[in-house]
Amino acid sequence: MLLLYWVINRSVTKAPVSAPPQPAVALATNTPPNVSSNAGFHVKVKTRYSEFTDAEKAEFQANFEKRYRPALSNWCNAYGSHVPFSQRSVTPDKLAERIGMNAAYHEYVFVVDGITLGIQDTKGIARVDYLNDPTQTKRMAMQPDGTAPLIVSPVPRRDVMTMLVADSGNQFPPDQVRLVPSGFSGGLNGGVMVHVGGSPDNAASWKYDMVFDADGKLAYYLRGNN
């Protein structure tokens, strides 16, 4: 139905890393959907922080302070109280692994209180592009419990539009921002799925794919490359 039900839980050194849910099926993988797989070429794509060289650790620490922290701050300011953790809790020691083969594209995967956060660094631009709270997104793959789906969104449309402008710098036409109660398709009743841009029938074309839980907290966030 959307990029919502790949719930990923793989043990890493610090905590389980969960990568993006995807349509209607629960699969086990640790690769964010924006990352191409090169498994067939036997190229090392994922590097745990514990495997970094001293030079790589120093470079990461410097980039975190100069580039990744500001990118995180901008993102947290855009989504405000809907972010499910404190910005201050994202620190360099929360890094679980880096995905990517060279500096042209790197995805830095953090685990904060069991929530996976991805910061993408590509072509000199750093930005938050992924979040997954597996305690909430796992419920998306569960069958509804028979309770009538709640159709009132925990986040008003106008607030979603405001957050998107703050995040992207673009004003999306109202018909490009689609809100669907999450209780219609799974066990996360009272939340809302938000699909932005692209074709409603082609999840790969969406510019944003988000889920807010019943408390209005972000449970899932994926920013597309397009």
N, CA, C and O of each residue as an XYZ file, in Angstrom:
904
protein
N       0.823     -1.202      0.000
C       0.000      0.000      0.000
C       0.853      1.246      0.000
O       0.498      2.237     -0.639
N       1.967      1.220      0.700
C       2.912      2.313      0.699
C       4.190      1.815      1.318
O       4.279      0.673      1.770
N       5.197      2.699      1.334
C       6.466      2.293      1.923
C       6.315      2.277      3.439
O       6.820      3.158      4.134
N       5.600      1.243      3.953
C       5.264      1.295      5.351
C       5.511      0.047      6.148
O       5.567      0.144      7.374
N       5.664     -1.130      5.557
C       5.657     -2.304      6.392
C       6.927     -3.141      6.371
O       6.889     -4.271      6.859
N       8.029     -2.673      5.849
C       9.274     -3.384      6.106
C       9.704     -2.930      7.486
O      10.254     -1.839      7.631
N       9.473     -3.721      8.471
C       9.925     -3.358      9.803
C      11.227     -4.095     10.058
O      11.263     -5.325     10.074
N      12.303     -3.331     10.259
C      13.599     -3.961     10.346
C      14.145     -3.910     11.744
O      14.272     -2.831     12.322
N      14.468     -5.046     12.294
C      15.089     -5.093     13.606
C      16.291     -6.018     13.521
O      16.132     -7.239     13.518
N      17.476     -5.461     13.451
C      18.677     -6.273     13.416
C      19.591     -5.796     14.529
O      19.748     -4.593     14.734
N      20.191     -6.726     15.243
C      21.030     -6.333     16.360
C      22.318     -5.710     15.854
O      22.959     -6.230     14.941
N      22.689     -4.589     16.458
C      23.973     -3.977     16.193
C      24.669     -3.837     17.533
O      24.155     -4.295     18.554
N      25.817     -3.217     17.539
C      26.599     -3.158     18.754
C      25.855     -2.457     19.879
O      25.916     -2.890     21.029
N      25.137     -1.352     19.548
C      24.531     -0.547     20.597
C      23.070     -0.888     20.832
O      22.619     -0.897     21.978
N      22.310     -1.172     19.762
C      20.866     -1.395     19.897
C      20.343     -1.931     18.590
O      21.047     -1.894     17.581
N      19.097     -2.439     18.585
C      18.548     -2.924     17.328
C      18.386     -1.785     16.337
O      17.895     -0.714     16.692
N      18.794     -2.011     15.100
C      18.589     -1.026     14.052
C      17.425     -1.482     13.212
O      17.427     -2.607     12.711
N      16.437     -0.639     13.046
C      15.297     -0.988     12.218
C      15.297     -0.117     11.003
O      15.398      1.104     11.120
N      15.187     -0.706      9.837
C      15.151      0.056      8.618
C      13.736      0.077      8.098
O      12.880     -0.620      8.644
N      13.451      0.854      7.056
C      12.110      1.245      6.699
C      11.100      0.144      6.485
O      11.400     -0.876      5.864
N       9.871      0.355      7.012
C       8.768     -0.495      6.664
C       8.407     -0.299      5.214
O       8.648      0.778      4.668
N       7.850     -1.280      4.579
C       7.480     -1.208      3.175
C       6.098     -1.804      2.998
O       5.537     -2.333      3.957
N       5.534     -1.737      1.807
C       4.137     -2.069      1.612
C       3.725     -3.457      2.064
O       4.231     -4.462      1.565
N       2.810     -3.502      3.004
C       2.013     -4.674      3.309
C       2.748     -5.938      3.658
O       2.094     -6.966      3.838
N       4.067     -5.941      3.770
C       4.795     -7.172      4.075
C       5.883     -6.841      5.077
O       6.528     -5.799      4.961
N       6.099     -7.693      6.047
C       7.194     -7.487      6.993
C       8.401     -8.277      6.522
O       8.353     -9.506      6.470
N       9.481     -7.593      6.178
C      10.696     -8.229      5.692
C      11.856     -7.839      6.583
O      11.811     -6.799      7.239
N      12.888     -8.654      6.614
C      14.058     -8.367      7.438
C      15.189     -7.873      6.570
O      15.744     -8.628      5.772
N      15.529     -6.621      6.719
C      16.656     -6.025      6.025
C      17.098     -4.815      6.806
O      16.323     -4.272      7.593
N      18.325     -4.379      6.609
C      18.808     -3.224      7.342
C      19.179     -2.101      6.393
O      19.859     -1.157      6.795
N      18.754     -2.181      5.159
C      19.124     -1.177      4.172
C      17.988     -0.198      3.945
O      16.928     -0.601      3.466
N      18.171      1.083      4.274
C      17.136      2.069      3.978
C      16.772      2.041      2.506
O      17.633      1.743      1.678
N      15.517      2.345      2.144
C      15.074      2.222      0.758
C      15.778      3.163     -0.205
O      15.736      2.948     -1.417
N      16.428      4.209      0.314
C      17.157      5.113     -0.570
C      18.566      4.616     -0.884
O      19.298      5.259     -1.637
N      18.947      3.471     -0.310
C      20.299      2.942     -0.481
C      20.278      1.762     -1.426
O      19.541      0.804     -1.197
N      21.076      1.810     -2.488
C      21.135      0.714     -3.444
C      21.920     -0.447     -2.871
O      22.904     -0.255     -2.157
N      21.478     -1.652     -3.189
C      22.182     -2.843     -2.725
C      23.264     -3.238     -3.720
O      23.040     -3.246     -4.930
N      24.451     -3.569     -3.187
C      25.552     -4.022     -4.027
C      26.032     -5.388     -3.564
O      27.191     -5.752     -3.764
N      25.126     -6.140     -2.943
C      25.534     -7.420     -2.351
C      26.115     -8.364     -3.391
O      27.011     -9.150     -3.083
N      25.618     -8.296     -4.611
C      26.087     -9.204     -5.639
C      27.517     -8.956     -6.064
O      28.140     -9.804     -6.703
N      28.044     -7.778     -5.703
C      29.408     -7.447     -6.107
C      30.393     -7.627     -4.959
O      31.581     -7.337     -5.105
N      29.901     -8.108     -3.809
C      30.756     -8.377     -2.654
C      31.522     -7.135     -2.219
O      32.679     -7.225     -1.806
N      30.875     -5.977     -2.314
C      31.473     -4.728     -1.869
C      30.933     -4.415     -0.486
O      29.730     -4.525     -0.248
N      31.808     -4.028      0.425
C      31.368     -3.707      1.782
C      30.606     -2.395      1.764
O      31.175     -1.341      1.479
N      29.330     -2.460      2.067
C      28.473     -1.287      2.035
C      28.233     -0.736      3.433
O      28.121      0.477      3.609
N      28.153     -1.619      4.432
C      27.852     -1.204      5.799
C      29.089     -1.320      6.679
O      29.789     -2.333      6.670
N      29.337     -0.266      7.433
C      30.482     -0.252      8.339
C      30.014      0.195      9.710
O      29.491      1.298      9.868
N      30.202     -0.662     10.698
C      29.844     -0.272     12.052
C      30.827      0.763     12.574
O      31.983      0.819     12.154
N      30.339      1.584     13.503
C      31.202      2.631     14.054
C      32.441      2.028     14.701
O      33.523      2.613     14.644
N      32.285      0.865     15.313
C      33.417      0.207     15.965
C      34.497     -0.204     14.964
O      35.632     -0.480     15.353
N      34.147     -0.246     13.673
C      35.108     -0.627     12.640
C      35.776      0.588     11.986
O      36.659      0.425     11.144
N      35.367      1.800     12.364
C      35.976      2.999     11.803
C      37.451      3.060     12.176
O      37.845      2.658     13.271
N      38.248      3.560     11.266
C      39.634      3.872     11.606
C      39.646      5.127     12.471
O      38.638      5.825     12.581
N      40.783      5.406     13.078
C      40.898      6.621     13.888
C      40.630      7.861     13.039
O      40.007      8.815     13.505
N      41.100      7.844     11.796
C      40.890      8.987     10.903
C      39.411      9.141     10.562
O      38.894     10.256     10.495
N      38.730      8.009     10.345
C      37.298      8.065     10.044
C      36.501      8.564     11.238
O      35.544      9.321     11.076
N      36.889      8.145     12.435
C      36.198      8.616     13.635
C      36.376     10.116     13.807
O      35.429     10.825     14.148
N      37.578     10.594     13.573
C      37.846     12.028     13.710
C      37.055     12.823     12.680
O      36.508     13.881     12.989
N      36.998     12.307     11.451
C      36.244     12.986     10.395
C      34.755     13.008     10.724
O      34.088     14.026     10.543
N      34.239     11.882     11.206
C      32.828     11.824     11.563
C      32.508     12.797     12.689
O      31.513     13.518     12.615
N      33.327     12.828     13.722
C      33.094     13.730     14.841
C      33.056     15.184     14.371
O      32.203     15.961     14.799
N      33.989     15.543     13.484
C      34.026     16.916     12.970
C      32.790     17.219     12.137
O      32.192     18.286     12.273
N      32.407     16.280     11.273
C      31.226     16.485     10.441
C      29.952     16.527     11.272
O      29.025     17.272     10.953
N      29.901     15.739     12.327
C      28.715     15.740     13.172
C      28.482     17.131     13.753
O      27.355     17.627     13.741
N      29.528     17.755     14.254
C      29.384     19.067     14.874
C      29.108     20.160     13.840
O      28.291     21.051     14.074
N      29.790     20.088     12.702
C      29.699     21.170     11.723
C      28.531     21.024     10.752
O      28.012     22.022     10.252
N      28.112     19.778     10.481
C      27.136     19.569      9.420
C      25.914     18.756      9.847
O      24.782     19.132      9.541
N      26.135     17.645     10.551
C      25.018     16.763     10.865
C      24.156     17.322     11.996
O      22.929     17.224     11.947
N      24.781     17.898     12.998
C      23.992     18.485     14.085
C      23.113     19.634     13.578
O      21.937     19.687     13.940
N      23.634     20.561     12.750
C      22.759     21.608     12.209
C      21.620     21.043     11.358
O      20.495     21.538     11.420
N      21.913     20.001     10.559
C      20.854     19.384      9.749
C      19.782     18.787     10.652
O      18.590     18.927     10.378
N      20.198     18.126     11.720
C      19.257     17.552     12.675
C      18.448     18.644     13.359
O      17.241     18.498     13.553
N      19.106     19.734     13.722
C      18.420     20.836     14.388
C      17.336     21.425     13.493
O      16.225     21.695     13.950
N      17.658     21.623     12.223
C      16.668     22.161     11.283
C      15.469     21.234     11.155
O      14.324     21.683     11.109
N      15.743     19.944     11.097
C      14.666     18.963     10.956
C      13.798     18.932     12.209
O      12.571     18.917     12.116
N      14.427     18.922     13.371
C      13.675     18.904     14.631
C      12.843     20.177     14.785
O      11.727     20.134     15.302
N      13.382     21.294     14.341
C      12.613     22.541     14.406
C      11.393     22.474     13.489
O      10.337     23.020     13.810
N      11.543     21.800     12.347
C      10.426     21.692     11.402
C       9.282     20.871     11.980
O       8.115     21.206     11.776
N       9.606     19.789     12.706
C       8.570     18.881     13.203
C       8.255     19.080     14.684
O       7.295     18.508     15.199
N       9.055     19.880     15.360
C       8.748     20.319     16.715
C       8.404     19.189     17.670
O       9.145     18.215     17.791
N       7.270     19.331     18.346
C       6.867     18.372     19.380
C       6.482     17.015     18.811
O       6.224     16.082     19.571
N       6.439     16.886     17.493
C       6.095     15.599     16.873
C       7.299     14.664     16.774
O       7.133     13.485     16.461
N       8.501     15.163     17.032
C       9.701     14.317     17.032
C       9.673     13.463     18.302
O       9.488     14.006     19.391
N       9.849     12.149     18.196
C       9.665     11.261     19.351
C      10.853     11.162     20.300
O      10.879     10.274     21.152
N      11.832     12.047     20.175
C      12.951     12.062     21.112
C      13.493     13.485     21.190
O      13.183     14.328     20.349
N      14.293     13.734     22.196
C      14.922     15.040     22.334
C      16.084     15.168     21.355
O      16.852     14.226     21.159
N      16.199     16.320     20.757
C      17.315     16.571     19.840
C      18.648     16.354     20.549
O      19.605     15.874     19.941
N      18.715     16.701     21.816
C      19.964     16.571     22.576
C      20.382     15.119     22.770
O      21.542     14.830     23.066
N      19.419     14.204     22.600
C      19.746     12.785     22.814
C      20.462     12.163     21.617
O      20.965     11.044     21.715
N      20.517     12.874     20.485
C      21.236     12.362     19.308
C      22.673     12.852     19.403
O      22.969     14.012     19.113
N      23.547     11.969     19.807
C      24.957     12.286     20.008
C      25.820     11.330     19.196
O      25.344     10.271     18.787
N      27.083     11.683     18.955
C      27.934     10.815     18.138
C      28.003      9.371     18.617
O      28.120      8.457     17.800
N      27.935      9.153     19.920
C      28.031      7.786     20.433
C      26.798      6.945     20.118
O      26.810      5.731     20.324
N      25.726      7.583     19.615
C      24.520      6.842     19.225
C      24.626      6.308     17.788
O      23.720      5.622     17.314
N      25.725      6.621     17.100
C      25.897      6.100     15.743
C      26.056      4.586     15.789
O      26.879      4.067     16.543
N      25.268      3.879     14.984
C      25.354      2.418     14.908
C      26.199      1.988     13.720
O      27.077      1.136     13.852
N      25.933      2.580     12.557
C      26.686      2.185     11.377
C      26.582      3.238     10.283
O      25.719      4.116     10.309
N      27.479      3.120      9.336
C      27.487      3.977      8.148
C      27.222      3.100      6.936
O      27.805      2.024      6.802
N      26.352      3.554      6.065
C      26.039      2.835      4.843
C      26.549      3.640      3.663
O      26.310      4.845      3.585
N      27.244      2.994      2.748
C      27.792      3.679      1.585
C      29.207      3.224      1.317
O      29.912      2.782      2.225
N      29.619      3.333      0.072
C      30.937      2.844     -0.320
C      31.987      3.940     -0.415
O      33.183      3.654     -0.366
N      31.553      5.200     -0.550
C      32.500      6.299     -0.627
C      31.813      7.583     -0.212
O      30.616      7.595      0.072
N      32.579      8.668     -0.178
C      32.058      9.934      0.329
C      30.983     10.548     -0.554
O      30.312     11.490     -0.135
N      30.805     10.034     -1.770
C      29.747     10.565     -2.640
C      28.369     10.310     -2.058
O      27.441     11.085     -2.286
N      28.232      9.217     -1.300
C      26.964      8.920     -0.629
C      27.238      8.158      0.654
O      27.836      7.082      0.638
N      26.798      8.723      1.758
C      26.851      8.032      3.033
C      25.536      8.228      3.762
O      24.951      9.311      3.732
N      25.085      7.189      4.408
C      23.917      7.248      5.290
C      24.409      6.877      6.683
O      24.924      5.780      6.898
N      24.248      7.803      7.627
C      24.666      7.553      8.999
C      23.440      7.142      9.814
O      22.479      7.901      9.939
N      23.490      5.936     10.361
C      22.341      5.345     11.050
C      22.570      5.409     12.560
O      23.490      4.789     13.095
N      21.714      6.169     13.225
C      21.766      6.316     14.675
C      20.623      5.524     15.310
O      19.580      5.315     14.691
N      20.833      5.091     16.545
C      19.765      4.449     17.312
C      19.601      5.230     18.605
O      20.518      5.310     19.421
N      18.409      5.808     18.777
C      18.119      6.660     19.929
C      16.894      6.106     20.640
O      15.784      6.170     20.112
N      17.091      5.567     21.824
C      15.976      4.978     22.585
C      15.201      3.960     21.751
O      13.973      3.905     21.811
N      15.920      3.164     20.982
C      15.293      2.132     20.165
C      14.749      2.626     18.842
O      14.256      1.824     18.049
N      14.822      3.920     18.577
C      14.320      4.515     17.333
C      15.482      4.717     16.371
O      16.525      5.250     16.749
N      15.299      4.292     15.140
C      16.340      4.443     14.130
C      16.199      5.781     13.429
O      15.106      6.163     13.010
N      17.305      6.486     13.306
C      17.340      7.786     12.642
C      18.439      7.760     11.595
O      19.567      7.360     11.885
N      18.117      8.184     10.379
C      19.106      8.228      9.309
C      19.412      9.652      8.892
O      18.500     10.438      8.635
N      20.699      9.989      8.822
C      21.137     11.275      8.285
C      21.945     10.992      7.029
O      22.971     10.313      7.069
N      21.473     11.516      5.936
C      22.109     11.295      4.637
C      23.129     12.389      4.352
O      22.869     13.566      4.601
N      24.278     12.004      3.836
C      25.310     12.957      3.438
C      25.682     12.645      1.996
O      26.409     11.689      1.727
N      25.185     13.449      1.077
C      25.449     13.199     -0.335
C      25.627     14.498     -1.084
O      24.869     15.449     -0.897
N      26.628     14.530     -1.928
C      26.920     15.697     -2.767
C      27.049     16.976     -1.940
O      26.615     18.051     -2.356
N      27.645     16.838     -0.778
C      27.888     17.993      0.072
C      26.688     18.464      0.865
O      26.761     19.495      1.534
N      25.570     17.724      0.807
C      24.357     18.119      1.514
C      24.041     17.072      2.578
O      23.983     15.877      2.286
N      23.840     17.521      3.797
C      23.455     16.638      4.899
C      22.009     16.936      5.268
O      21.612     18.097      5.376
N      21.221     15.872      5.461
C      19.831     16.052      5.845
C      19.301     14.776      6.483
O      19.753     13.675      6.171
N      18.340     14.941      7.376
C      17.626     13.791      7.927
C      16.730     13.243      6.827
O      15.959     13.987      6.221
N      16.832     11.948      6.570
C      15.987     11.376      5.516
C      15.218     10.138      5.968
O      14.484      9.543      5.179
N      15.383      9.742      7.242
C      14.733      8.500      7.648
C      14.556      8.437      9.160
O      15.446      8.816      9.922
N      13.398      7.954      9.577
C      13.138      7.657     10.990
C      12.186      6.477     11.045
O      11.254      6.374     10.247
N      12.432      5.595     11.992
C      11.521      4.469     12.203
C      11.476      4.122     13.680
O      12.494      3.798     14.292
N      10.275      4.197     14.243
C      10.039      3.737     15.608
C       9.384      2.358     15.498
O       8.178      2.271     15.265
N      10.155      1.281     15.661
C       9.616     -0.062     15.411
C       8.480     -0.459     16.347
O       7.658     -1.302     15.989
N       8.419      0.130     17.540
C       7.317     -0.206     18.436
C       5.979      0.225     17.850
O       4.939     -0.360     18.154
N       6.015      1.263     16.998
C       4.796      1.744     16.361
C       4.600      1.122     14.979
O       3.494      0.696     14.648
N       5.648      1.066     14.178
C       5.478      0.577     12.810
C       5.193     -0.920     12.758
O       4.593     -1.394     11.793
N       5.608     -1.672     13.771
C       5.247     -3.090     13.813
C       3.736     -3.257     13.886
O       3.172     -4.216     13.360
N       3.103     -2.311     14.542
C       1.648     -2.377     14.653
C       0.981     -2.169     13.291
O      -0.142     -2.622     13.070
N       1.675     -1.486     12.386
C       1.113     -1.282     11.047
C       0.905     -2.603     10.328
O      -0.003     -2.731      9.507
N       1.749     -3.590     10.637
C       1.664     -4.885      9.965
C       0.690     -5.838     10.639
O       0.433     -6.930     10.133
N       0.145     -5.427     11.783
C      -0.801     -6.285     12.499
C      -2.215     -6.106     11.959
O      -2.571     -5.052     11.432
N      -3.003     -7.153     12.104
C      -4.393     -7.063     11.715
C      -5.138     -6.136     12.674
O      -4.855     -6.137     13.872
N      -6.082     -5.346     12.167
C      -6.905     -4.537     13.063
C      -7.591     -5.426     14.099
O      -7.942     -6.569     13.805
N      -7.779     -4.906     15.299
C      -8.340     -5.723     16.383
C      -9.866     -5.745     16.398
O     -10.470     -6.248     17.345
N     -10.474     -5.218     15.379
C     -11.928     -5.209     15.313
C     -12.540     -3.901     15.753
O     -13.730     -3.663     15.544
N     -11.720     -3.034     16.373
C     -12.203     -1.718     16.753
C     -12.418     -0.873     15.503
O     -11.626     -0.941     14.563
N     -13.463     -0.096     15.489
C     -13.731      0.761     14.330
C     -12.566      1.728     14.129
O     -12.118      2.354     15.090
N     -12.062      1.863     12.884
C     -10.955      2.780     12.625
C     -11.321      4.216     12.990
O     -12.401      4.704     12.657
N     -10.390      4.883     13.687
C     -10.576      6.288     14.007
C     -10.212      7.118     12.786
O      -9.138      6.943     12.212
N     -11.088      8.007     12.392
C     -10.865      8.764     11.153
C     -10.401     10.196     11.410
O     -10.146     10.940     10.463
N     -10.289     10.591     12.680
C      -9.807     11.933     13.006
C      -8.291     11.882     13.128
O      -7.756     11.110     13.924
N      -7.593     12.702     12.339
C      -6.141     12.698     12.358
C      -5.611     13.320     13.640
O      -6.141     14.335     14.094
N      -4.555     12.722     14.245
C      -3.950     13.315     15.441
C      -3.173     14.582     15.117
O      -2.797     15.335     16.016
N      -2.932     14.819     13.824
C      -2.227     16.019     13.378
C      -3.076     16.700     12.304
O      -3.324     16.102     11.257
N      -3.520     17.918     12.532
C      -4.341     18.603     11.528
C      -3.601     18.787     10.208
O      -2.380     18.945     10.191
N      -4.331     18.765      9.119
C      -3.740     18.929      7.798
C      -2.924     20.220      7.715
O      -1.830     20.227      7.151
N      -3.445     21.295      8.268
C      -2.733     22.576      8.172
C      -1.361     22.488      8.846
O      -0.397     23.103      8.390
N      -1.282     21.706      9.952
C       0.004     21.544     10.628
C       0.960     20.710      9.788
O       2.157     20.993      9.739
N       0.433     19.681      9.126
C       1.267     18.881      8.226
C       1.825     19.756      7.110
O       3.008     19.661      6.784
N       0.996     20.595      6.528
C       1.432     21.483      5.448
C       2.527     22.434      5.944
O       3.504     22.690      5.241
N       2.351     22.948      7.153
C       3.346     23.862      7.726
C       4.671     23.149      7.949
O       5.732     23.702      7.659
N       4.616     21.926      8.461
C       5.837     21.161      8.700
C       6.565     20.858      7.392
O       7.793     20.930      7.335
N       5.826     20.526      6.361
C       6.445     20.221      5.075
C       7.152     21.432      4.494
O       8.234     21.305      3.921
N       6.550     22.608      4.637
C       7.197     23.834      4.157
C       8.496     24.072      4.917
O       9.521     24.399      4.320
N       8.448     23.906      6.241
C       9.640     24.118      7.053
C      10.737     23.112      6.731
O      11.922     23.442      6.776
N      10.343     21.895      6.408
C      11.308     20.823      6.114
C      11.898     20.977      4.714
O      13.113     20.898      4.533
N      11.038     21.194      3.736
C      11.479     21.160      2.335
C      11.743     22.530      1.722
O      12.502     22.651      0.760
N      11.111     23.566      2.285
C      11.200     24.885      1.670
C      10.209     25.058      0.531
O      10.200     26.094     -0.134
N       9.373     24.047      0.300
C       8.399     24.079     -0.793
C       6.978     24.060     -0.251
O       6.694     23.438      0.774
N       6.091     24.752     -0.957
C       4.675     24.716     -0.637
C       4.004     23.703     -1.556
O       3.832     23.968     -2.746
N       3.630     22.561     -1.024
C       3.000     21.535     -1.847
C       1.516     21.855     -2.045
O       0.850     22.282     -1.102
N       0.989     21.654     -3.260
C      -0.448     21.825     -3.473
C      -1.218     20.872     -2.565
O      -0.760     19.755     -2.321
N      -2.375     21.289     -2.062
C      -3.145     20.440     -1.141
C      -3.426     19.047     -1.684
O      -3.434     18.076     -0.927
N      -3.658     18.940     -2.999
C      -3.967     17.615     -3.544
C      -2.749     16.710     -3.624
O      -2.873     15.526     -3.937
N      -1.554     17.268     -3.340
C      -0.338     16.459     -3.327
C       0.009     15.966     -1.923
O       1.001     15.260     -1.740
N      -0.798     16.332     -0.938
C      -0.576     15.894      0.448
C      -1.773     15.045      0.852
O      -2.857     15.567      1.115
N      -1.568     13.741      0.900
C      -2.664     12.794      1.108
C      -2.574     12.195      2.519
O      -1.569     11.582      2.878
N      -3.624     12.380      3.303
C      -3.693     11.856      4.665
C      -4.662     10.677      4.704
O      -5.806     10.783      4.262
N      -4.185      9.549      5.242
C      -4.999      8.333      5.317
C      -4.947      7.799      6.749
O      -3.859      7.514      7.249
N      -6.084      7.656      7.419
C      -6.073      7.091      8.775
C      -5.398      5.722      8.792
O      -5.738      4.853      7.990
N      -4.451      5.530      9.694
C      -3.675      4.290      9.708
C      -4.503      3.091     10.163
O      -4.149      1.950      9.867
N      -5.597      3.334     10.875
C      -6.426      2.232     11.350
C      -7.167      1.499     10.255
O      -7.713      0.422     10.494
N      -7.199      2.069      9.036
C      -7.878      1.399      7.931
C      -7.119      0.172      7.438
O      -7.718     -0.731      6.855
N      -5.808      0.130      7.665
C      -5.015     -0.935      7.051
C      -4.156     -1.727      8.025
O      -3.416     -2.614      7.599
N      -4.231     -1.436      9.313
C      -3.386     -2.162     10.257
C      -3.796     -1.901     11.686
O      -4.866     -1.352     11.950
N      -2.934     -2.298     12.608
C      -3.250     -2.220     14.017
C      -2.901     -0.909     14.686
O      -3.128     -0.752     15.885
N      -2.354      0.035     13.939
C      -2.010      1.338     14.516
C      -3.218      2.264     14.382
O      -3.237      3.162     13.541
N      -4.199      2.034     15.203
C      -5.436      2.818     15.111
C      -5.241      4.177     15.770
O      -4.584      4.288     16.804
N      -5.818      5.206     15.163
C      -5.733      6.549     15.706
C      -4.606      7.370     15.129
O      -4.514      8.567     15.399
N      -3.732      6.746     14.327
C      -2.646      7.470     13.681
C      -3.040      7.902     12.280
O      -4.185      7.731     11.860
N      -2.078      8.462     11.567
C      -2.348      8.893     10.198
C      -1.108      8.688      9.341
O       0.012      8.955      9.778
N      -1.316      8.212      8.112
C      -0.258      8.080      7.121
C      -0.310      9.295      6.206
O      -1.387      9.743      5.812
N       0.848      9.818      5.876
C       0.930     11.007      5.025
C       1.816     10.686      3.823
O       2.983     10.329      3.980
N       1.252     10.815      2.623
C       1.990     10.572      1.385
C       2.027     11.877      0.601
O       0.986     12.489      0.357
N       3.207     12.298      0.210
C       3.361     13.627     -0.393
C       3.975     13.517     -1.782
O       5.016     12.888     -1.973
N       3.304     14.148     -2.751
C       3.833     14.226     -4.104
C       3.728     12.917     -4.855
O       3.247     11.915     -4.325
N       4.182     12.935     -6.097
C       4.206     11.736     -6.915
C       2.820     11.212     -7.232
O       1.816     11.904     -7.063
N       2.791      9.979     -7.693
C       1.539      9.316     -8.035
C       1.017      8.540     -6.826
O       1.791      7.840     -6.173
N      -0.262      8.645     -6.516
C      -0.810      7.893     -5.380
C      -0.588      6.389     -5.502
O      -0.545      5.684     -4.493
N      -0.449      5.897     -6.724
C      -0.299      4.465     -6.954
C       1.155      4.014     -7.068
O       1.417      2.831     -7.284
N       2.100      4.939     -6.925
C       3.518      4.602     -7.078
C       4.296      5.163     -5.893
O       4.743      6.310     -5.913
N       4.451      4.334     -4.857
C       5.109      4.793     -3.634
C       6.531      5.276     -3.886
O       7.015      6.165     -3.186
N       7.204      4.700     -4.880
C       8.581      5.101     -5.169
C       8.665      6.540     -5.660
O       9.740      7.138     -5.639
N       7.542      7.102     -6.103
C       7.546      8.469     -6.630
C       7.249      9.513     -5.565
O       7.352     10.711     -5.830
N       6.884      9.080     -4.368
C       6.510     10.036     -3.329
C       7.722     10.809     -2.831
O       8.813     10.249     -2.717
N       7.541     12.072     -2.540
C       8.616     12.904     -2.014
C       8.761     12.731     -0.503
O       9.858     12.862      0.041
N       7.669     12.442      0.156
C       7.692     12.153      1.589
C       6.692     11.038      1.880
O       5.626     10.964      1.268
N       7.053     10.181      2.819
C       6.173      9.116      3.293
C       6.304      9.121      4.815
O       7.372      8.822      5.349
N       5.229      9.457      5.506
C       5.307      9.617      6.953
C       4.140      8.922      7.640
O       3.087      8.699      7.043
N       4.354      8.583      8.919
C       3.285      8.078      9.768
C       3.390      8.790     11.112
O       4.465      8.856     11.710
N       2.279      9.313     11.574
C       2.178      9.856     12.924
C       1.341      8.876     13.748
O       0.313      8.389     13.278
N       1.781      8.588     14.976
C       1.020      7.670     15.809
C      -0.172      8.389     16.439
O      -0.427      9.557     16.147
N      -0.886      7.694     17.287
C      -2.109      8.252     17.862
C      -1.848      9.473     18.739
O      -2.751     10.276     18.977
N      -0.616      9.612     19.218
C      -0.248     10.773     20.024
C       0.328     11.911     19.182
O       0.741     12.941     19.714
N       0.350     11.717     17.874
C       0.876     12.751     16.996
C       2.387     12.756     16.872
O       2.959     13.698     16.324
N       3.047     11.711     17.375
C       4.501     11.609     17.250
C       4.859     10.909     15.939
O       4.142     10.016     15.488
N       5.964     11.320     15.339
C       6.430     10.642     14.132
C       6.830      9.222     14.470
O       7.685      8.994     15.327
N       6.210      8.269     13.797
C       6.555      6.861     13.940
C       7.400      6.403     12.760
O       8.165      5.444     12.864
N       7.256      7.091     11.654
C       7.973      6.728     10.434
C       8.130      7.984      9.574
O       7.222      8.808      9.467
N       9.313      8.099      8.968
C       9.582      9.250      8.096
C      10.564      8.798      7.024
O      11.620      8.243      7.327
N      10.213      9.034      5.800
C      11.114      8.736      4.684
C      11.052      9.883      3.697
O       9.990     10.188      3.155
N      12.174     10.508      3.467
C      12.264     11.564      2.469
C      12.878     10.975      1.216
O      13.978     10.423      1.253
N      12.162     11.094      0.101
C      12.646     10.521     -1.144
C      13.798     11.301     -1.728
O      14.065     12.439     -1.342
N      14.478     10.668     -2.668
C      15.606     11.330     -3.331
C      15.159     12.265     -4.439
O      15.932     13.108     -4.896
N      13.877     12.114     -4.887
C      13.435     12.944     -6.009
C      12.957     14.297     -5.534
O      12.547     15.127     -6.345
